[in-house]
Every structure is written in C-alpha cells, then in structure tokens.
Amino acid sequence: MTAGSALLANLPVAGFVHAVADDTLKIALVGCGGRGAGAADQALSTSGPVRLVAVADVVEEGARVALRNLKEKHGDKADVPLDQQFIGFDGYKKAIGLADVVILATPPGFRAMMFEEAVRQGKHVFAEKPVCVDAAGFHRFLAAAEEAKKKNLKVGIGLQRYHSSGYIENIKRLRDGDIGQIVAMRACWTGGPPWVHEREVLEQQCGRKLTELEYQVRNWVHFVWLSGDHIVEQHVHNLDVINWVKGGPPVKARGIGGRDPGKGKGYGEIFNHHSVEFTYADGSVCQSVCHQQAGCWAEVSEFAVGTKGRSQIDRHWISGPKAWRYREQGTKINPYQQEHDDLFDAIRNNKPYNEAEFGATSSFTAVLGRMATYSGKEITWDQAAASKVETMVKRIDELPYQEAVDLNPPTMPDAEGQYKVAVPGDTFVI
C-alpha cells in the first residue's frame, strides 16, 4: 500500500455515500476559471435539487466573477456566502469539507493532490482532464481512485467524448471488428497559440509586484508543473479516444518537438509542436500530432485504419463492407452536460461509476508523449511510469498564502527572464 492510499484508508467507509434528508446535493467548486465555471453551470443544471455551497481559488477576482455569472443564471442555487469562498492554496480542503460533490478544475498539476484530499474526506468528484502531469501524480491519482472504489464514491472525469452518442456507437463498431484488425491510427489537435498574460499587465492590475510562483500560476498553460504542456492539457482528448479504441494505453512512444525561437518571455517552457509515434501492445501504431502555432493548419480529429476499412472517429463514419454513418436521433445531446447528468444520476441512485482509471491512463499517455518529444528518445510505458521526477511544488498547500507564493517553482527564469526549454537529444526526462 502506498503512503497516499494508507492515509486515505484511515477514514471509515461508512457514511461516504451521500445521504441527506432533503436530497439536496451540495457542490464545491475548486478552480473558478472558465472551465470550472462551465462545469459548475452544468452540475447546477442536472436533475434534482443541487446547490453550490463553496468555492476555492487562488485568485479572488476569478472566484468573484465566476460566482456572479453563476448566480445570474442559477439564482439562489449559486448564492455562496463570503465565509465559504476560500482564497489561497489550502482553501480547497475547506471547500471540500462543506460539500457532497466536488468539482476539481484548477490547473492540472494540482489535480492528483486535490483528488486525494476529496477521496480522503469521502466526497464524490468531477475532475477535469488531465488528471496528472508527471508519474508521481499518475500513481497518486490511481491510489486515490482505488480508495474511491472502496468507499463507493462516484468519480467523473472531464473526457466528455465518453458521453457522446456518436463516439459511443462508432467505437463500439470498431471494437466489434467492423473495419477488421486496426493497424494504424492518427490523433490530431492543431490550432493557434494559447493566451498569455504579460507580467507587467498583471502587476498593474494587482497593484504590486508578483512573485515568480504567482506569475506562473496566472500563466499556467505555459509551465509543465501546472499544465503538463499542451500535449497533456489539450491533446489528451484525442489520445484518450485512441486508448478507448485499443482498450488500453500504448507500450512505448518516440517523438520529436520544439518551439518557435522567437517566442517572448511570457511563453514559459512548453513546446508549441509535438509529433509522437505511439505503439500499442498488438504492434499497431498511432501517429499523434499537435501544435499551437499561428497561421498553420488547424484540425481536431481521430482516425483508424483497419484491414477491412477505415473510420474518421470524430465525424462518426466507417467505410468498407460495413460502411456506416452516425445519424443523431431526437434532440442533440450536449456531452458536456451529459457527463454531469450521468455522474449525478449515479450519485442519486447509487450506481457504479468511476472514470478515474481511464482518465489517469489517458493523461499519462500524453505525459509519455511529452517525455518522448522533450528527450527525442524512445521511451516505454514502464520506463515512464517508473520516473522519479515530481514537478509539484513541495508544501504549497501547507503554508499561508503569503508564504506559499514565495516558494520557487521547478523552472525559474534566467537573468534575461527566459525559461529553459527542453532540447531533444539532450534533455533527461526520467
């Protein structure tokens, strides 16, 4: 038993299943950015009585804006008193304690730590993807997932394609052999550059200098310890579909990647393009491509090629002897809403529901891809999973906010304000 699972196991199993007299499910939102506010909106739109009772964030303005927008739409269901709005790196523990269901939507680097705490406190969880950014987070999340099963906790993961009827039917047909043996696949998410908040602008808004940790948290997509790089934070959706088709993760990966040399100081340490060849246990290969580059082609898709046909999975069609195209029946389903409907239905009716394991393996598939592109080496799943590299800042959630923000993140800028970027062929990642 790991130290994390031993800690979780110290809490009793009895009483973890939701049970209150009026059947109102109390929700805590941890991470009040756009995706967090969206997830809270969807949770508050599920059937049955629900109420947002607590929020937690490290940016007070973000929490205030999210609550204002949620209250405009949901009224008293989103009326959170001031003493239940927690600001700081340790606020999530207090918010979790007030709820039945916890939405975890902070930058992904915090996900495993916060999921572990939610399970320790016996709460049902909706965790946004990805759920880890390194091997340490992967193992920590899986250990908590096992404890969640023992405590009969329901866990949803923000990989909403599992709740899309088109994907469900298409992948069932692929797994049933409608295109024969699948020999090759392609996963793609390409688009423009991500947002960046200039340090000078942020400091003007705050009216003071920011510490390096504060600056990185406000630009989290650009730092590995927080986002995992865009191959993890964004492309995980497509890699998850490929794992779904194959029934499990790849056994090895090799790749290459990099970034534009002209990127400014605000763009942290991440690459802006990755190309990875993932090999699965049966020898089939998935070519994975993702970039965030202005003026370049943009596409989000998944393909599979078999011995008897092929499929564009994101468009839900199959060619060959068993040609098929998905046709929506009745009202079109919004998978972002459906994933919350399914989770809350499972909670209310005590149905088995735990998406944590495939959420973790798909997230770590993307981490494996990043390891391959950063190093330029071929890396096996087992080698990656045995990595001792842990990126989370130690003690960040144990200290008062003013002390926590003085901690140094794993990557610090040099004298010119530039961050060290991985060099394929030279960078050590394991």
C-alpha positions in Angstrom: 0.0 0.0 0.0 1.4 3.4 -0.9 1.6 6.2 1.7 -1.2 8.1 -0.1 -3.6 5.1 -0.1 -2.7 4.3 3.6 -3.6 7.9 4.5 -6.9 7.7 2.6 -7.7 4.3 4.1 -7.6 5.8 7.6 -11.0 7.3 7.2 -14.0 5.0 7.7 -16.0 3.7 4.7 -19.4 4.1 6.4 -21.2 7.3 5.7 -19.4 8.2 2.5 -22.4 7.7 0.2 -24.5 10.9 0.0 -27.5 10.8 2.3 -29.3 14.0 3.4 -32.9 14.4 4.4 -33.9 16.8 1.7 -31.8 15.1 -1.1 -30.0 18.3 -2.0 -26.5 17.6 -3.3 -24.1 20.3 -2.1 -21.4 21.2 -4.6 -18.0 22.7 -4.1 -16.1 24.3 -7.0 -12.3 24.2 -6.7 -10.8 26.3 -9.5 -13.1 29.1 -10.8 -11.7 29.7 -14.3 -13.7 29.3 -17.5 -13.8 25.5 -17.4 -14.5 25.4 -13.7 -17.4 27.8 -14.0 -18.7 25.9 -17.0 -18.6 22.6 -15.1 -20.4 24.2 -12.1 -23.1 25.5 -14.5 -23.6 22.0 -15.9 -23.7 20.5 -12.4 -26.3 23.0 -11.3 -28.3 22.1 -14.4 -28.7 18.4 -13.5 -32.0 16.9 -12.4 -32.8 17.1 -8.7 -32.0 19.6 -6.0 -28.5 20.9 -6.1 -26.7 23.8 -4.5 -23.3 25.4 -4.8 -22.1 25.9 -1.2 -18.4 26.7 -1.5 -15.7 27.8 -3.9 -11.9 27.9 -3.7 -9.3 29.6 -5.9 -6.0 31.4 -5.6 -7.3 34.5 -7.5 -10.0 36.3 -5.7 -11.2 38.1 -8.8 -11.7 34.9 -10.6 -13.9 33.5 -7.9 -15.9 36.6 -7.7 -16.6 36.7 -11.5 -17.5 33.0 -11.6 -19.9 33.4 -8.7 -21.5 36.5 -10.2 -22.1 34.7 -13.6 -23.4 31.5 -11.9 -25.8 33.5 -9.7 -27.2 35.4 -12.7 -28.2 32.1 -14.3 -29.0 29.9 -11.3 -30.1 32.3 -8.6 -30.1 31.1 -5.0 -28.6 27.8 -6.1 -25.3 29.6 -6.6 -25.5 32.0 -3.7 -22.3 31.2 -1.8 -21.7 33.2 1.4 -18.5 35.1 1.8 -17.2 32.9 4.6 -17.5 29.9 2.2 -15.4 31.5 -0.5 -11.8 30.4 0.1 -8.8 32.1 -1.4 -5.3 30.5 -1.2 -3.5 27.3 -2.0 -5.0 25.5 1.0 -8.6 26.7 0.5 -9.6 23.6 -1.4 -9.5 21.5 1.8 -12.1 23.7 3.5 -14.3 23.9 0.4 -14.3 20.1 0.0 -15.3 19.7 3.6 -18.6 21.6 3.0 -19.8 19.6 0.0 -21.1 16.2 -1.2 -19.8 16.6 -4.7 -16.5 18.4 -5.6 -15.6 19.9 -9.0 -11.8 20.0 -9.4 -10.9 22.4 -12.2 -7.7 24.1 -11.1 -4.6 23.9 -13.3 -3.9 20.1 -13.8 -0.7 20.0 -11.8 -2.9 20.2 -8.6 -5.4 17.6 -9.7 -3.9 14.5 -8.0 -3.2 16.3 -4.7 -6.8 17.6 -4.6 -8.4 14.4 -5.7 -6.6 12.6 -3.0 -8.0 15.0 -0.4 -11.6 14.8 -1.8 -11.4 11.0 -1.5 -9.9 11.2 2.0 -12.9 13.3 3.0 -15.3 10.9 1.4 -16.7 13.1 -1.4 -17.9 12.4 -4.9 -15.8 14.0 -7.6 -15.9 15.5 -11.0 -12.3 16.1 -12.0 -11.4 18.0 -15.2 -8.8 16.5 -17.5 -5.9 15.9 -17.5 -5.5 14.4 -14.0 -1.7 14.3 -13.8 1.3 15.9 -15.4 4.0 13.5 -14.2 4.5 9.9 -13.0 4.2 10.9 -9.3 0.8 12.5 -10.0 -0.3 9.4 -12.0 0.4 7.0 -9.2 -1.1 9.3 -6.6 -4.3 9.7 -8.6 -4.6 5.9 -9.2 -4.1 5.2 -5.5 -6.9 7.6 -4.6 -9.1 6.1 -7.3 -8.8 2.7 -5.6 -9.8 4.2 -2.3 -12.8 5.9 -4.0 -14.0 2.5 -5.2 -13.7 1.0 -1.7 -15.7 4.0 -0.3 -18.3 3.7 -3.1 -17.6 7.2 -4.3 -18.6 8.3 -7.8 -15.9 9.8 -9.9 -16.4 11.6 -13.3 -13.6 12.8 -15.5 -13.9 15.7 -18.0 -13.3 13.5 -21.1 -16.7 14.1 -22.4 -16.4 12.1 -25.6 -17.4 9.1 -23.4 -20.8 10.7 -23.1 -21.2 11.5 -26.8 -23.6 9.0 -28.5 -21.7 9.3 -31.8 -18.4 8.4 -30.3 -20.0 5.6 -28.2 -21.6 3.9 -31.3 -18.6 4.5 -33.5 -16.1 3.0 -31.1 -18.4 0.0 -30.3 -18.4 -0.8 -34.0 -14.6 -0.5 -34.2 -14.1 -2.8 -31.2 -16.6 -5.2 -32.7 -14.4 -5.5 -35.8 -16.3 -3.5 -38.4 -13.1 -2.4 -40.1 -11.2 -5.6 -39.3 -8.0 -5.6 -37.4 -6.9 -2.0 -36.7 -3.3 -1.5 -37.8 -2.9 2.3 -37.8 -4.4 5.4 -36.2 -3.9 9.1 -36.1 -4.8 11.6 -33.4 -4.6 15.4 -34.0 -5.2 18.6 -32.2 -3.7 21.6 -34.1 -4.6 25.3 -33.7 -3.3 28.7 -32.8 -1.2 29.8 -29.8 -2.6 29.9 -26.3 -3.4 33.0 -24.2 -0.6 34.7 -22.2 -0.9 37.4 -19.5 2.0 39.8 -19.6 3.8 40.2 -16.3 3.6 44.0 -16.5 -0.1 44.0 -17.1 -0.8 41.5 -14.3 1.3 43.6 -11.8 -0.6 46.7 -12.9 -3.9 45.0 -12.2 -2.7 43.7 -8.8 -1.0 47.0 -7.9 2.2 45.2 -6.8 5.0 43.0 -7.9 4.1 39.3 -8.3 6.3 36.6 -7.1 7.5 34.1 -9.7 5.1 31.4 -8.5 2.1 33.9 -8.6 3.1 34.8 -12.2 3.3 31.2 -13.3 0.0 30.2 -11.7 -1.6 33.0 -13.7 0.0 31.7 -16.9 -0.3 28.1 -16.0 -0.7 26.8 -19.6 2.9 27.7 -20.3 4.6 25.7 -17.5 5.0 21.9 -17.2 4.4 21.6 -13.5 1.0 23.2 -13.9 -0.3 22.1 -17.4 2.0 19.3 -18.5 2.4 21.1 -21.8 -0.4 21.3 -24.4 0.1 17.7 -25.5 -1.1 16.8 -22.0 -3.5 19.6 -21.2 -5.3 19.6 -24.6 -4.3 16.7 -26.8 -5.2 14.2 -24.1 -8.8 14.2 -25.5 -7.6 12.7 -28.8 -5.2 10.3 -27.2 -8.0 9.1 -24.9 -10.1 8.2 -27.9 -7.3 6.1 -29.3 -6.8 4.3 -26.0 -10.6 3.7 -25.9 -10.4 2.1 -29.4 -7.5 -0.1 -28.4 -8.8 -1.0 -24.9 -5.7 0.4 -23.1 -2.7 2.6 -23.3 0.4 2.2 -25.6 3.5 0.3 -24.6 6.0 2.8 -25.9 6.5 6.2 -27.7 9.1 8.1 -29.7 8.8 11.6 -31.0 10.2 15.0 -31.7 9.0 18.5 -31.0 10.1 22.1 -30.3 9.0 25.7 -30.3 9.5 28.9 -32.3 12.8 30.5 -31.3 11.1 33.9 -31.4 8.7 33.3 -28.5 8.6 36.0 -25.9 9.4 35.8 -22.2 5.8 35.1 -21.2 5.7 31.7 -23.1 7.4 29.7 -20.3 9.0 26.4 -21.1 6.5 24.4 -23.2 6.8 23.3 -26.8 4.4 24.6 -29.4 4.6 21.5 -31.6 4.8 17.7 -30.9 4.8 14.7 -33.2 4.7 11.3 -31.5 4.5 7.7 -32.7 2.7 5.6 -30.1 3.0 1.8 -30.3 0.3 -0.4 -28.8 0.7 -4.0 -27.5 -0.6 -5.6 -30.7 2.0 -3.7 -32.8 -0.4 -1.1 -34.2 0.8 2.5 -34.3 -0.9 5.8 -33.7 0.7 8.9 -35.2 0.0 11.8 -32.8 0.3 15.4 -34.0 -0.4 18.6 -32.0 0.7 22.2 -32.4 -0.3 25.7 -31.2 1.1 27.9 -34.0 -0.4 30.9 -35.6 -1.0 30.8 -39.4 -0.8 27.0 -39.6 -3.5 24.4 -40.4 -6.0 23.6 -37.7 -7.7 20.3 -37.0 -9.1 18.2 -34.2 -9.6 14.6 -35.2 -9.1 10.9 -34.7 -8.7 8.2 -37.5 -8.4 4.5 -37.5 -7.3 2.3 -40.4 -8.2 -1.4 -40.4 -7.7 -4.5 -42.7 -11.3 -4.1 -43.9 -12.0 -0.4 -43.9 -11.3 2.9 -42.1 -13.0 5.3 -39.8 -12.9 9.0 -39.1 -14.0 8.7 -35.5 -14.6 12.3 -34.7 -17.0 12.5 -37.7 -18.6 9.2 -36.8 -18.3 7.3 -40.0 -16.9 4.0 -41.2 -16.0 2.9 -44.8 -15.7 -0.6 -46.2 -18.0 -3.6 -46.3 -19.7 -2.5 -43.1 -20.0 1.2 -44.1 -21.9 3.3 -41.5 -22.5 6.9 -40.6 -24.0 8.1 -37.4 -27.3 9.9 -37.5 -28.5 11.9 -34.5 -31.8 10.6 -33.2 -34.1 13.2 -31.4 -32.7 16.1 -29.5 -28.9 16.6 -29.9 -27.1 15.7 -26.7 -24.5 18.1 -25.3 -21.8 15.7 -24.0 -20.5 18.4 -21.6 -23.9 18.4 -19.9 -24.4 14.7 -20.3 -21.3 13.8 -18.3 -22.7 15.7 -15.3 -26.2 14.2 -15.8 -24.7 10.7 -15.7 -22.5 11.4 -12.7 -25.3 13.0 -10.6 -27.7 10.2 -11.6 -25.1 7.7 -10.4 -24.8 9.5 -7.1 -28.5 9.8 -6.5 -29.2 6.2 -7.5 -26.0 4.6 -6.1 -24.9 3.2 -9.5 -21.3 2.0 -10.1 -19.5 5.0 -11.6 -15.7 5.5 -11.6 -14.0 7.0 -14.6 -10.8 7.7 -12.7 -8.6 4.8 -14.1 -9.0 5.6 -17.8 -8.7 9.3 -17.0 -5.4 8.6 -15.4 -4.0 6.3 -18.1 -5.0 8.6 -20.9 -3.5 11.6 -19.1 -0.3 9.6 -18.6 -0.3 8.5 -22.2 0.1 12.2 -23.0 2.8 12.6 -20.4 4.6 9.7 -22.0 4.4 11.5 -25.3 5.8 14.7 -23.8 8.7 12.7 -22.3 9.4 11.3 -25.8 9.4 14.7 -27.5 11.4 16.5 -24.8 14.1 13.8 -24.9 14.0 12.8 -28.5 14.2 9.2 -27.3 12.1 6.1 -27.5 10.5 5.6 -24.0 8.5 2.6 -22.8 5.4 2.9 -20.7 7.1 1.1 -17.9 10.1 3.4 -18.0 7.9 6.5 -17.9 5.8 5.1 -15.0 9.0 4.4 -13.0 10.1 8.1 -13.4 11.2 9.7 -10.2 10.6 13.2 -11.5 8.0 15.0 -9.4 7.0 18.6 -10.5 4.6 19.8 -7.8 6.0 22.4 -5.5 6.5 20.9 -2.1 4.4 22.2 0.8 2.5 24.6 -1.4 -0.8 23.7 0.3 0.6 23.6 3.8 1.7 27.2 4.1 -0.3 30.5 4.4 -0.7 32.1 1.0 1.9 34.9 1.6 4.5 32.2 2.4 3.4 29.8 -0.3 3.8 32.3 -3.1 7.5 32.8 -2.1 8.3 29.2 -2.9 10.3 28.6 -6.1 8.6 26.7 -8.9 10.5 23.9 -10.6 11.5 26.2 -13.5 12.9 29.7 -12.8 13.7 32.4 -15.4 17.3 33.4 -16.0 18.7 36.9 -15.7 17.0 37.9 -19.0 13.7 36.5 -18.0 13.9 33.5 -20.3 13.0 29.9 -19.2 15.0 26.8 -20.1 13.3 24.8 -22.8 13.9 21.1 -23.4 16.3 20.1 -26.2 15.5 16.8 -27.9 18.6 14.6 -27.9 20.0 16.3 -24.8 17.2 16.7 -22.2 17.0 14.0 -19.5 13.3 13.3 -18.6 13.4 10.1 -16.5 
